[in-house]
Amino acid sequence: MDGTFKATYKMTEMSDYTGKTYTMSETHLYVGHNPYPQKGPRYTVAPGQYGNKQDHNGITEYTYEVNELSGDVYFIAHAVVSGFNP
């Protein structure tokens, strides 16, 4: 059976410093049958190795869709967030 994994990154909180909603400049997503992605024979938690990466320009929402999955899957989501400093 083919399945789809959908992950939406959504920034909803406002920064006390800027008075604006936090934004994202990068997102990374790993979806797979192992608990962590592999680089060669070793597991890694480095976001650049997650397989799904997107650069953004100060967005507040982004969705990934990973198709053709079956069985149990694991996922790791990571984002680079801006808005902490004035």
N, CA, C and O atoms as a CHARMM CRD file, in Angstrom:
* protein
*
  344
    1    1 MET  N      0.84500  -1.18400   0.00000 PROA 1      0.00000
    2    1 MET  CA     0.00000   0.00000   0.00000 PROA 1      0.00000
    3    1 MET  C      0.88800   1.24400   0.00000 PROA 1      0.00000
    4    1 MET  O      1.80900   1.35000   0.81000 PROA 1      0.00000
    5    2 ASP  N      0.62200   2.15500  -0.87900 PROA 2      0.00000
    6    2 ASP  CA     1.36700   3.40700  -0.94500 PROA 2      0.00000
    7    2 ASP  C      0.72000   4.44000  -0.04200 PROA 2      0.00000
    8    2 ASP  O     -0.50100   4.59300  -0.02100 PROA 2      0.00000
    9    3 GLY  N      1.55700   5.14500   0.70500 PROA 3      0.00000
   10    3 GLY  CA     1.04900   6.17200   1.60600 PROA 3      0.00000
   11    3 GLY  C      1.76900   7.48000   1.39500 PROA 3      0.00000
   12    3 GLY  O      2.80300   7.54400   0.73100 PROA 3      0.00000
   13    4 THR  N      1.20500   8.52000   1.97300 PROA 4      0.00000
   14    4 THR  CA     1.77000   9.86000   1.87500 PROA 4      0.00000
   15    4 THR  C      1.97000  10.42100   3.26700 PROA 4      0.00000
   16    4 THR  O      1.10000  10.29900   4.12900 PROA 4      0.00000
   17    5 PHE  N      3.11900  11.03400   3.48100 PROA 5      0.00000
   18    5 PHE  CA     3.41700  11.73800   4.72700 PROA 5      0.00000
   19    5 PHE  C      3.41500  13.22000   4.41300 PROA 5      0.00000
   20    5 PHE  O      4.10600  13.67100   3.49900 PROA 5      0.00000
   21    6 LYS  N      2.63600  13.97900   5.17200 PROA 6      0.00000
   22    6 LYS  CA     2.54000  15.41600   4.96500 PROA 6      0.00000
   23    6 LYS  C      2.94400  16.12000   6.25200 PROA 6      0.00000
   24    6 LYS  O      2.40900  15.82300   7.32000 PROA 6      0.00000
   25    7 ALA  N      3.88900  17.05600   6.15200 PROA 7      0.00000
   26    7 ALA  CA     4.35200  17.80900   7.32300 PROA 7      0.00000
   27    7 ALA  C      4.24700  19.30000   7.01200 PROA 7      0.00000
   28    7 ALA  O      4.78100  19.77600   6.01000 PROA 7      0.00000
   29    8 THR  N      3.55200  20.02800   7.88300 PROA 8      0.00000
   30    8 THR  CA     3.42200  21.47500   7.71800 PROA 8      0.00000
   31    8 THR  C      4.14000  22.16800   8.86400 PROA 8      0.00000
   32    8 THR  O      3.86000  21.91800  10.03600 PROA 8      0.00000
   33    9 TYR  N      5.06400  23.03800   8.50800 PROA 9      0.00000
   34    9 TYR  CA     5.76400  23.88900   9.46700 PROA 9      0.00000
   35    9 TYR  C      4.97000  25.18800   9.50800 PROA 9      0.00000
   36    9 TYR  O      4.74900  25.80700   8.46700 PROA 9      0.00000
   37   10 LYS  N      4.53900  25.60800  10.69100 PROA 10     0.00000
   38   10 LYS  CA     3.71500  26.81100  10.77800 PROA 10     0.00000
   39   10 LYS  C      4.13500  27.63600  11.98500 PROA 10     0.00000
   40   10 LYS  O      4.05700  27.17700  13.12500 PROA 10     0.00000
   41   11 MET  N      4.57400  28.84200  11.72400 PROA 11     0.00000
   42   11 MET  CA     4.98300  29.76600  12.77900 PROA 11     0.00000
   43   11 MET  C      3.75000  30.58100  13.19700 PROA 11     0.00000
   44   11 MET  O      3.10300  31.21500  12.36400 PROA 11     0.00000
   45   12 THR  N      3.43800  30.55300  14.49100 PROA 12     0.00000
   46   12 THR  CA     2.24400  31.25900  14.96300 PROA 12     0.00000
   47   12 THR  C      2.53300  32.22800  16.10500 PROA 12     0.00000
   48   12 THR  O      1.68900  33.05600  16.45000 PROA 12     0.00000
   49   13 GLU  N      3.71700  32.12600  16.68600 PROA 13     0.00000
   50   13 GLU  CA     4.05100  32.98000  17.83600 PROA 13     0.00000
   51   13 GLU  C      4.70600  34.27800  17.38700 PROA 13     0.00000
   52   13 GLU  O      5.40500  34.32700  16.37500 PROA 13     0.00000
   53   14 MET  N      4.46200  35.32600  18.16500 PROA 14     0.00000
   54   14 MET  CA     5.07700  36.62100  17.88300 PROA 14     0.00000
   55   14 MET  C      6.29100  36.83200  18.77700 PROA 14     0.00000
   56   14 MET  O      6.30400  36.43600  19.94200 PROA 14     0.00000
   57   15 SER  N      7.29600  37.45700  18.21200 PROA 15     0.00000
   58   15 SER  CA     8.51900  37.77400  18.93900 PROA 15     0.00000
   59   15 SER  C      8.27200  38.95200  19.87500 PROA 15     0.00000
   60   15 SER  O      7.70900  39.96800  19.46700 PROA 15     0.00000
   61   16 ASP  N      8.69000  38.81300  21.12100 PROA 16     0.00000
   62   16 ASP  CA     8.60100  39.92800  22.06900 PROA 16     0.00000
   63   16 ASP  C      9.53000  41.06600  21.67300 PROA 16     0.00000
   64   16 ASP  O      9.30300  42.21700  22.04600 PROA 16     0.00000
   65   17 TYR  N     10.58100  40.74500  20.91600 PROA 17     0.00000
   66   17 TYR  CA    11.57600  41.75000  20.52900 PROA 17     0.00000
   67   17 TYR  C     11.16300  42.54200  19.29100 PROA 17     0.00000
   68   17 TYR  O     11.33300  43.76000  19.23800 PROA 17     0.00000
   69   18 THR  N     10.62300  41.84500  18.30700 PROA 18     0.00000
   70   18 THR  CA    10.29600  42.52600  17.05200 PROA 18     0.00000
   71   18 THR  C      8.81700  42.87700  16.93300 PROA 18     0.00000
   72   18 THR  O      8.44900  43.74000  16.13700 PROA 18     0.00000
   73   19 GLY  N      7.96700  42.21800  17.71500 PROA 19     0.00000
   74   19 GLY  CA     6.52200  42.43800  17.60400 PROA 19     0.00000
   75   19 GLY  C      5.92400  41.80700  16.36200 PROA 19     0.00000
   76   19 GLY  O      4.76900  42.06600  16.02300 PROA 19     0.00000
   77   20 LYS  N      6.71200  40.97100  15.67500 PROA 20     0.00000
   78   20 LYS  CA     6.25300  40.29600  14.46300 PROA 20     0.00000
   79   20 LYS  C      6.29300  38.79200  14.67800 PROA 20     0.00000
   80   20 LYS  O      6.95000  38.30500  15.59800 PROA 20     0.00000
   81   21 THR  N      5.58800  38.06200  13.82700 PROA 21     0.00000
   82   21 THR  CA     5.59100  36.60300  13.88500 PROA 21     0.00000
   83   21 THR  C      6.97300  36.08900  13.49400 PROA 21     0.00000
   84   21 THR  O      7.59300  36.59900  12.56100 PROA 21     0.00000
   85   22 TYR  N      7.44700  35.07900  14.21200 PROA 22     0.00000
   86   22 TYR  CA     8.70600  34.42600  13.84700 PROA 22     0.00000
   87   22 TYR  C      8.59200  33.90800  12.40900 PROA 22     0.00000
   88   22 TYR  O      7.50000  33.57400  11.95100 PROA 22     0.00000
   89   23 THR  N      9.71400  33.84500  11.70800 PROA 23     0.00000
   90   23 THR  CA     9.73800  33.35300  10.33400 PROA 23     0.00000
   91   23 THR  C     10.79800  32.27600  10.17900 PROA 23     0.00000
   92   23 THR  O     11.63500  32.08000  11.05900 PROA 23     0.00000
   93   24 MET  N     10.75200  31.58100   9.05000 PROA 24     0.00000
   94   24 MET  CA    11.71100  30.51300   8.76300 PROA 24     0.00000
   95   24 MET  C     12.55900  30.89000   7.55700 PROA 24     0.00000
   96   24 MET  O     12.07200  31.47900   6.59200 PROA 24     0.00000
   97   25 SER  N     13.85200  30.53300   7.63400 PROA 25     0.00000
   98   25 SER  CA    14.73200  30.73800   6.49000 PROA 25     0.00000
   99   25 SER  C     15.17300  29.41100   5.86200 PROA 25     0.00000
  100   25 SER  O     15.67200  29.39300   4.73700 PROA 25     0.00000
  101   26 GLU  N     14.99100  28.30800   6.58500 PROA 26     0.00000
  102   26 GLU  CA    15.28900  26.96400   6.05800 PROA 26     0.00000
  103   26 GLU  C     14.38400  25.95800   6.74800 PROA 26     0.00000
  104   26 GLU  O     14.01400  26.13100   7.90900 PROA 26     0.00000
  105   27 THR  N     14.03200  24.90300   6.02000 PROA 27     0.00000
  106   27 THR  CA    13.37100  23.74900   6.63300 PROA 27     0.00000
  107   27 THR  C     14.06400  22.48800   6.13600 PROA 27     0.00000
  108   27 THR  O     14.56100  22.43700   5.01100 PROA 27     0.00000
  109   28 HSD  N     14.08700  21.47500   6.99100 PROA 28     0.00000
  110   28 HSD  CA    14.67600  20.17800   6.66400 PROA 28     0.00000
  111   28 HSD  C     13.71600  19.10900   7.18700 PROA 28     0.00000
  112   28 HSD  O     13.14600  19.26000   8.26800 PROA 28     0.00000
  113   29 LEU  N     13.53800  18.03900   6.42800 PROA 29     0.00000
  114   29 LEU  CA    12.64700  16.96000   6.84700 PROA 29     0.00000
  115   29 LEU  C     13.23600  15.61900   6.45500 PROA 29     0.00000
  116   29 LEU  O     13.64000  15.41100   5.31100 PROA 29     0.00000
  117   30 TYR  N     13.27800  14.71000   7.42500 PROA 30     0.00000
  118   30 TYR  CA    13.65300  13.32200   7.15500 PROA 30     0.00000
  119   30 TYR  C     12.41200  12.46400   7.34600 PROA 30     0.00000
  120   30 TYR  O     11.71500  12.58300   8.35300 PROA 30     0.00000
  121   31 VAL  N     12.14000  11.59900   6.37600 PROA 31     0.00000
  122   31 VAL  CA    11.08400  10.58900   6.49300 PROA 31     0.00000
  123   31 VAL  C     11.67600   9.29100   5.97000 PROA 31     0.00000
  124   31 VAL  O     12.15300   9.23500   4.83700 PROA 31     0.00000
  125   32 GLY  N     11.64800   8.24300   6.79500 PROA 32     0.00000
  126   32 GLY  CA    12.22900   6.97700   6.35200 PROA 32     0.00000
  127   32 GLY  C     11.87300   5.82600   7.26000 PROA 32     0.00000
  128   32 GLY  O     11.17500   5.98900   8.26100 PROA 32     0.00000
  129   33 HSD  N     12.36200   4.66800   6.89600 PROA 33     0.00000
  130   33 HSD  CA    12.06200   3.44700   7.65200 PROA 33     0.00000
  131   33 HSD  C     13.02200   3.20800   8.81100 PROA 33     0.00000
  132   33 HSD  O     12.76600   2.35100   9.65600 PROA 33     0.00000
  133   34 ASN  N     14.12500   3.95700   8.86100 PROA 34     0.00000
  134   34 ASN  CA    15.05900   3.87900   9.98300 PROA 34     0.00000
  135   34 ASN  C     14.82100   5.06500  10.91100 PROA 34     0.00000
  136   34 ASN  O     14.32500   6.10000  10.46700 PROA 34     0.00000
  137   35 PRO  N     15.16500   4.93300  12.19100 PROA 35     0.00000
  138   35 PRO  CA    14.94500   6.04300  13.12000 PROA 35     0.00000
  139   35 PRO  C     15.71000   7.32100  12.75100 PROA 35     0.00000
  140   35 PRO  O     15.27300   8.42400  13.08100 PROA 35     0.00000
  141   36 TYR  N     16.84700   7.17100  12.07000 PROA 36     0.00000
  142   36 TYR  CA    17.67200   8.31700  11.67100 PROA 36     0.00000
  143   36 TYR  C     18.16000   8.09900  10.24600 PROA 36     0.00000
  144   36 TYR  O     18.27400   6.95600   9.80100 PROA 36     0.00000
  145   37 PRO  N     18.45100   9.18000   9.52300 PROA 37     0.00000
  146   37 PRO  CA    19.04000   9.01400   8.20000 PROA 37     0.00000
  147   37 PRO  C     20.46700   8.48700   8.31700 PROA 37     0.00000
  148   37 PRO  O     21.09500   8.60100   9.37000 PROA 37     0.00000
  149   38 GLN  N     20.96800   7.91400   7.23700 PROA 38     0.00000
  150   38 GLN  CA    22.32800   7.39600   7.22900 PROA 38     0.00000
  151   38 GLN  C     23.18800   8.15500   6.23400 PROA 38     0.00000
  152   38 GLN  O     22.73800   8.51900   5.14800 PROA 38     0.00000
  153   39 LYS  N     24.42400   8.38500   6.62300 PROA 39     0.00000
  154   39 LYS  CA    25.44400   8.89800   5.71800 PROA 39     0.00000
  155   39 LYS  C     26.50500   7.81000   5.67100 PROA 39     0.00000
  156   39 LYS  O     27.28900   7.65100   6.60700 PROA 39     0.00000
  157   40 GLY  N     26.52200   7.06900   4.58000 PROA 40     0.00000
  158   40 GLY  CA    27.37700   5.88800   4.51900 PROA 40     0.00000
  159   40 GLY  C     26.83200   4.85200   5.48800 PROA 40     0.00000
  160   40 GLY  O     25.62000   4.64500   5.55200 PROA 40     0.00000
  161   41 PRO  N     27.70600   4.20000   6.24300 PROA 41     0.00000
  162   41 PRO  CA    27.24500   3.16200   7.16400 PROA 41     0.00000
  163   41 PRO  C     26.76700   3.70100   8.52100 PROA 41     0.00000
  164   41 PRO  O     26.28500   2.93300   9.35400 PROA 41     0.00000
  165   42 ARG  N     26.90000   5.02000   8.74600 PROA 42     0.00000
  166   42 ARG  CA    26.59600   5.58200  10.06700 PROA 42     0.00000
  167   42 ARG  C     25.30900   6.39200  10.05800 PROA 42     0.00000
  168   42 ARG  O     24.96700   7.03800   9.06700 PROA 42     0.00000
  169   43 TYR  N     24.60300   6.34600  11.18200 PROA 43     0.00000
  170   43 TYR  CA    23.43000   7.20900  11.36300 PROA 43     0.00000
  171   43 TYR  C     23.89500   8.64000  11.61900 PROA 43     0.00000
  172   43 TYR  O     24.98000   8.86500  12.15600 PROA 43     0.00000
  173   44 THR  N     23.06600   9.59600  11.23100 PROA 44     0.00000
  174   44 THR  CA    23.38400  11.00200  11.45400 PROA 44     0.00000
  175   44 THR  C     22.11700  11.75800  11.84600 PROA 44     0.00000
  176   44 THR  O     21.01100  11.36800  11.46900 PROA 44     0.00000
  177   45 VAL  N     22.28200  12.82100  12.59200 PROA 45     0.00000
  178   45 VAL  CA    21.16100  13.71100  12.89500 PROA 45     0.00000
  179   45 VAL  C     21.40800  15.09800  12.29900 PROA 45     0.00000
  180   45 VAL  O     20.72000  16.05500  12.65400 PROA 45     0.00000
  181   46 ALA  N     22.38100  15.21200  11.40000 PROA 46     0.00000
  182   46 ALA  CA    22.67700  16.49000  10.75600 PROA 46     0.00000
  183   46 ALA  C     21.53100  16.86200   9.81300 PROA 46     0.00000
  184   46 ALA  O     21.22300  16.09700   8.89900 PROA 46     0.00000
  185   47 PRO  N     20.89600  18.01700  10.01200 PROA 47     0.00000
  186   47 PRO  CA    19.74700  18.39300   9.18500 PROA 47     0.00000
  187   47 PRO  C     20.03300  18.38600   7.68200 PROA 47     0.00000
  188   47 PRO  O     19.13300  18.09400   6.89400 PROA 47     0.00000
  189   48 GLY  N     21.25200  18.69700   7.27200 PROA 48     0.00000
  190   48 GLY  CA    21.58700  18.68900   5.85600 PROA 48     0.00000
  191   48 GLY  C     21.52700  17.31700   5.21600 PROA 48     0.00000
  192   48 GLY  O     21.56100  17.20500   3.99100 PROA 48     0.00000
  193   49 GLN  N     21.43900  16.27200   6.02200 PROA 49     0.00000
  194   49 GLN  CA    21.38300  14.89000   5.51900 PROA 49     0.00000
  195   49 GLN  C     19.96600  14.32300   5.52100 PROA 49     0.00000
  196   49 GLN  O     19.78400  13.12900   5.28500 PROA 49     0.00000
  197   50 TYR  N     18.96600  15.15200   5.78000 PROA 50     0.00000
  198   50 TYR  CA    17.59800  14.64700   5.94200 PROA 50     0.00000
  199   50 TYR  C     16.91800  14.27500   4.62500 PROA 50     0.00000
  200   50 TYR  O     15.90600  13.57400   4.63900 PROA 50     0.00000
  201   51 GLY  N     17.44400  14.72200   3.50600 PROA 51     0.00000
  202   51 GLY  CA    16.85800  14.33800   2.22500 PROA 51     0.00000
  203   51 GLY  C     15.87400  15.34700   1.65900 PROA 51     0.00000
  204   51 GLY  O     15.70300  15.41700   0.44200 PROA 51     0.00000
  205   52 ASN  N     15.22900  16.12300   2.50100 PROA 52     0.00000
  206   52 ASN  CA    14.30100  17.16100   2.05700 PROA 52     0.00000
  207   52 ASN  C     14.74600  18.47000   2.68200 PROA 52     0.00000
  208   52 ASN  O     14.70900  18.62400   3.90200 PROA 52     0.00000
  209   53 LYS  N     15.16700  19.41600   1.84800 PROA 53     0.00000
  210   53 LYS  CA    15.66300  20.70100   2.33100 PROA 53     0.00000
  211   53 LYS  C     15.11400  21.78900   1.43800 PROA 53     0.00000
  212   53 LYS  O     15.05800  21.64000   0.21700 PROA 53     0.00000
  213   54 GLN  N     14.70800  22.88800   2.05800 PROA 54     0.00000
  214   54 GLN  CA    14.22200  24.02100   1.28300 PROA 54     0.00000
  215   54 GLN  C     14.68800  25.31200   1.93300 PROA 54     0.00000
  216   54 GLN  O     14.53700  25.49400   3.14200 PROA 54     0.00000
  217   55 ASP  N     15.25600  26.21300   1.12900 PROA 55     0.00000
  218   55 ASP  CA    15.59600  27.54800   1.60400 PROA 55     0.00000
  219   55 ASP  C     14.37500  28.44000   1.43700 PROA 55     0.00000
  220   55 ASP  O     13.63000  28.31500   0.46500 PROA 55     0.00000
  221   56 HSD  N     14.17800  29.34400   2.39700 PROA 56     0.00000
  222   56 HSD  CA    13.01700  30.23600   2.37100 PROA 56     0.00000
  223   56 HSD  C     13.47300  31.66800   2.61000 PROA 56     0.00000
  224   56 HSD  O     14.60400  31.91800   3.02900 PROA 56     0.00000
  225   57 ASN  N     12.58400  32.58600   2.33800 PROA 57     0.00000
  226   57 ASN  CA    12.86500  34.00000   2.55000 PROA 57     0.00000
  227   57 ASN  C     11.84100  34.57800   3.51800 PROA 57     0.00000
  228   57 ASN  O     10.96200  35.34200   3.11900 PROA 57     0.00000
  229   58 GLY  N     11.95900  34.20900   4.79800 PROA 58     0.00000
  230   58 GLY  CA    11.10000  34.78600   5.82600 PROA 58     0.00000
  231   58 GLY  C      9.64600  34.38500   5.73400 PROA 58     0.00000
  232   58 GLY  O      8.76400  35.23700   5.84200 PROA 58     0.00000
  233   59 ILE  N      9.37400  33.09800   5.53500 PROA 59     0.00000
  234   59 ILE  CA     7.98900  32.63800   5.45000 PROA 59     0.00000
  235   59 ILE  C      7.49900  32.17400   6.81200 PROA 59     0.00000
  236   59 ILE  O      8.29800  31.93500   7.71700 PROA 59     0.00000
  237   60 THR  N      6.19000  32.04800   6.95800 PROA 60     0.00000
  238   60 THR  CA     5.61000  31.58000   8.21400 PROA 60     0.00000
  239   60 THR  C      4.97600  30.19800   8.08500 PROA 60     0.00000
  240   60 THR  O      4.56800  29.61500   9.08900 PROA 60     0.00000
  241   61 GLU  N      4.88500  29.66100   6.86000 PROA 61     0.00000
  242   61 GLU  CA     4.30000  28.33200   6.69100 PROA 61     0.00000
  243   61 GLU  C      4.87300  27.65500   5.45300 PROA 61     0.00000
  244   61 GLU  O      5.07200  28.28000   4.41200 PROA 61     0.00000
  245   62 TYR  N      5.13600  26.33500   5.60100 PROA 62     0.00000
  246   62 TYR  CA     5.62900  25.55100   4.47600 PROA 62     0.00000
  247   62 TYR  C      5.22100  24.09800   4.68500 PROA 62     0.00000
  248   62 TYR  O      5.23800  23.60200   5.81200 PROA 62     0.00000
  249   63 THR  N      4.85200  23.41000   3.59800 PROA 63     0.00000
  250   63 THR  CA     4.41800  22.01900   3.67400 PROA 63     0.00000
  251   63 THR  C      5.25900  21.13900   2.75400 PROA 63     0.00000
  252   63 THR  O      5.49600  21.47000   1.59200 PROA 63     0.00000
  253   64 TYR  N      5.70100  20.01600   3.30200 PROA 64     0.00000
  254   64 TYR  CA     6.34600  18.96200   2.52100 PROA 64     0.00000
  255   64 TYR  C      5.33600  17.83300   2.35000 PROA 64     0.00000
  256   64 TYR  O      4.49600  17.60400   3.22100 PROA 64     0.00000
  257   65 GLU  N      5.42300  17.13200   1.22700 PROA 65     0.00000
  258   65 GLU  CA     4.62000  15.94300   1.00600 PROA 65     0.00000
  259   65 GLU  C      5.54900  14.86200   0.45200 PROA 65     0.00000
  260   65 GLU  O      6.17000  15.04600  -0.59600 PROA 65     0.00000
  261   66 VAL  N      5.63800  13.74900   1.15300 PROA 66     0.00000
  262   66 VAL  CA     6.50000  12.63100   0.74000 PROA 66     0.00000
  263   66 VAL  C      5.58500  11.46600   0.38800 PROA 66     0.00000
  264   66 VAL  O      4.81200  10.99900   1.22400 PROA 66     0.00000
  265   67 ASN  N      5.67900  11.00500  -0.84300 PROA 67     0.00000
  266   67 ASN  CA     4.78000   9.96800  -1.35900 PROA 67     0.00000
  267   67 ASN  C      5.46100   8.61200  -1.44100 PROA 67     0.00000
  268   67 ASN  O      6.66000   8.47700  -1.19700 PROA 67     0.00000
  269   68 GLU  N      4.67000   7.62500  -1.78900 PROA 68     0.00000
  270   68 GLU  CA     5.11700   6.25800  -2.04100 PROA 68     0.00000
  271   68 GLU  C      5.76300   5.62400  -0.81100 PROA 68     0.00000
  272   68 GLU  O      6.80400   4.97600  -0.91600 PROA 68     0.00000
  273   69 LEU  N      5.15200   5.81000   0.33300 PROA 69     0.00000
  274   69 LEU  CA     5.62800   5.21200   1.57700 PROA 69     0.00000
  275   69 LEU  C      4.79200   3.98600   1.91600 PROA 69     0.00000
  276   69 LEU  O      3.62500   3.89100   1.53600 PROA 69     0.00000
  277   70 SER  N      5.39800   3.05900   2.62800 PROA 70     0.00000
  278   70 SER  CA     4.65800   1.89900   3.11200 PROA 70     0.00000
  279   70 SER  C      5.22600   1.48300   4.46000 PROA 70     0.00000
  280   70 SER  O      6.38200   1.76400   4.77300 PROA 70     0.00000
  281   71 GLY  N      4.41500   0.82300   5.24000 PROA 71     0.00000
  282   71 GLY  CA     4.85400   0.35100   6.54500 PROA 71     0.00000
  283   71 GLY  C      5.07000   1.49100   7.52300 PROA 71     0.00000
  284   71 GLY  O      4.60500   2.61100   7.31300 PROA 71     0.00000
  285   72 ASP  N      5.78600   1.18300   8.59600 PROA 72     0.00000
  286   72 ASP  CA     6.08800   2.18500   9.61600 PROA 72     0.00000
  287   72 ASP  C      7.14600   3.14300   9.10600 PROA 72     0.00000
  288   72 ASP  O      8.08100   2.73300   8.41900 PROA 72     0.00000
  289   73 VAL  N      7.00200   4.42500   9.44100 PROA 73     0.00000
  290   73 VAL  CA     8.00300   5.42500   9.07100 PROA 73     0.00000
  291   73 VAL  C      8.34300   6.27600  10.28900 PROA 73     0.00000
  292   73 VAL  O      7.54600   6.42500  11.21500 PROA 73     0.00000
  293   74 TYR  N      9.53100   6.81900  10.25800 PROA 74     0.00000
  294   74 TYR  CA    10.01100   7.76400  11.26500 PROA 74     0.00000
  295   74 TYR  C     10.16700   9.11600  10.57500 PROA 74     0.00000
  296   74 TYR  O     10.35500   9.19100   9.36100 PROA 74     0.00000
  297   75 PHE  N     10.08500  10.18800  11.37500 PROA 75     0.00000
  298   75 PHE  CA    10.35500  11.49700  10.79400 PROA 75     0.00000
  299   75 PHE  C     11.09000  12.37800  11.78500 PROA 75     0.00000
  300   75 PHE  O     10.94400  12.23800  12.99900 PROA 75     0.00000
  301   76 ILE  N     11.89200  13.30000  11.23400 PROA 76     0.00000
  302   76 ILE  CA    12.58100  14.32900  12.00900 PROA 76     0.00000
  303   76 ILE  C     12.36000  15.63700  11.26300 PROA 76     0.00000
  304   76 ILE  O     12.61700  15.71900  10.06200 PROA 76     0.00000
  305   77 ALA  N     11.88800  16.65200  11.96300 PROA 77     0.00000
  306   77 ALA  CA    11.65300  17.96000  11.35100 PROA 77     0.00000
  307   77 ALA  C     12.57400  18.99100  12.00400 PROA 77     0.00000
  308   77 ALA  O     12.79600  18.96600  13.21400 PROA 77     0.00000
  309   78 HSD  N     13.10200  19.89200  11.18300 PROA 78     0.00000
  310   78 HSD  CA    14.01800  20.92700  11.66500 PROA 78     0.00000
  311   78 HSD  C     13.75900  22.19700  10.87400 PROA 78     0.00000
  312   78 HSD  O     13.48100  22.14400   9.67600 PROA 78     0.00000
  313   79 ALA  N     13.85000  23.34100  11.54600 PROA 79     0.00000
  314   79 ALA  CA    13.71300  24.62800  10.85900 PROA 79     0.00000
  315   79 ALA  C     14.69400  25.62500  11.44300 PROA 79     0.00000
  316   79 ALA  O     15.00600  25.58400  12.63300 PROA 79     0.00000
  317   80 VAL  N     15.17900  26.52700  10.59000 PROA 80     0.00000
  318   80 VAL  CA    15.98700  27.66800  11.03200 PROA 80     0.00000
  319   80 VAL  C     15.01100  28.82600  11.16500 PROA 80     0.00000
  320   80 VAL  O     14.37800  29.24500  10.19600 PROA 80     0.00000
  321   81 VAL  N     14.90300  29.33400  12.38900 PROA 81     0.00000
  322   81 VAL  CA    13.89200  30.34100  12.72400 PROA 81     0.00000
  323   81 VAL  C     14.54100  31.69400  12.97300 PROA 81     0.00000
  324   81 VAL  O     15.59600  31.78100  13.60100 PROA 81     0.00000
  325   82 SER  N     13.90500  32.74300  12.47800 PROA 82     0.00000
  326   82 SER  CA    14.37000  34.12200  12.66900 PROA 82     0.00000
  327   82 SER  C     13.31700  34.92300  13.42700 PROA 82     0.00000
  328   82 SER  O     12.14400  34.55400  13.47300 PROA 82     0.00000
  329   83 GLY  N     13.76800  36.03700  14.02200 PROA 83     0.00000
  330   83 GLY  CA    12.84300  36.91800  14.70300 PROA 83     0.00000
  331   83 GLY  C     13.12500  37.08900  16.17900 PROA 83     0.00000
  332   83 GLY  O     12.31500  37.65900  16.91000 PROA 83     0.00000
  333   84 PHE  N     14.27400  36.59800  16.62200 PROA 84     0.00000
  334   84 PHE  CA    14.61600  36.66700  18.03400 PROA 84     0.00000
  335   84 PHE  C     15.24500  38.00000  18.42200 PROA 84     0.00000
  336   84 PHE  O     15.21100  38.38600  19.59000 PROA 84     0.00000
  337   85 ASN  N     15.82300  38.70600  17.44500 PROA 85     0.00000
  338   85 ASN  CA    16.49400  39.96800  17.71900 PROA 85     0.00000
  339   85 ASN  C     15.83700  41.09700  16.91400 PROA 85     0.00000
  340   85 ASN  O     15.32000  40.88200  15.81800 PROA 85     0.00000
  341   86 PRO  N     15.87200  42.31000  17.49100 PROA 86     0.00000
  342   86 PRO  CA    15.27900  43.44300  16.75400 PROA 86     0.00000
  343   86 PRO  C     16.06100  43.78300  15.50800 PROA 86     0.00000
  344   86 PRO  O     15.69400  44.70700  14.78200 PROA 86     0.00000
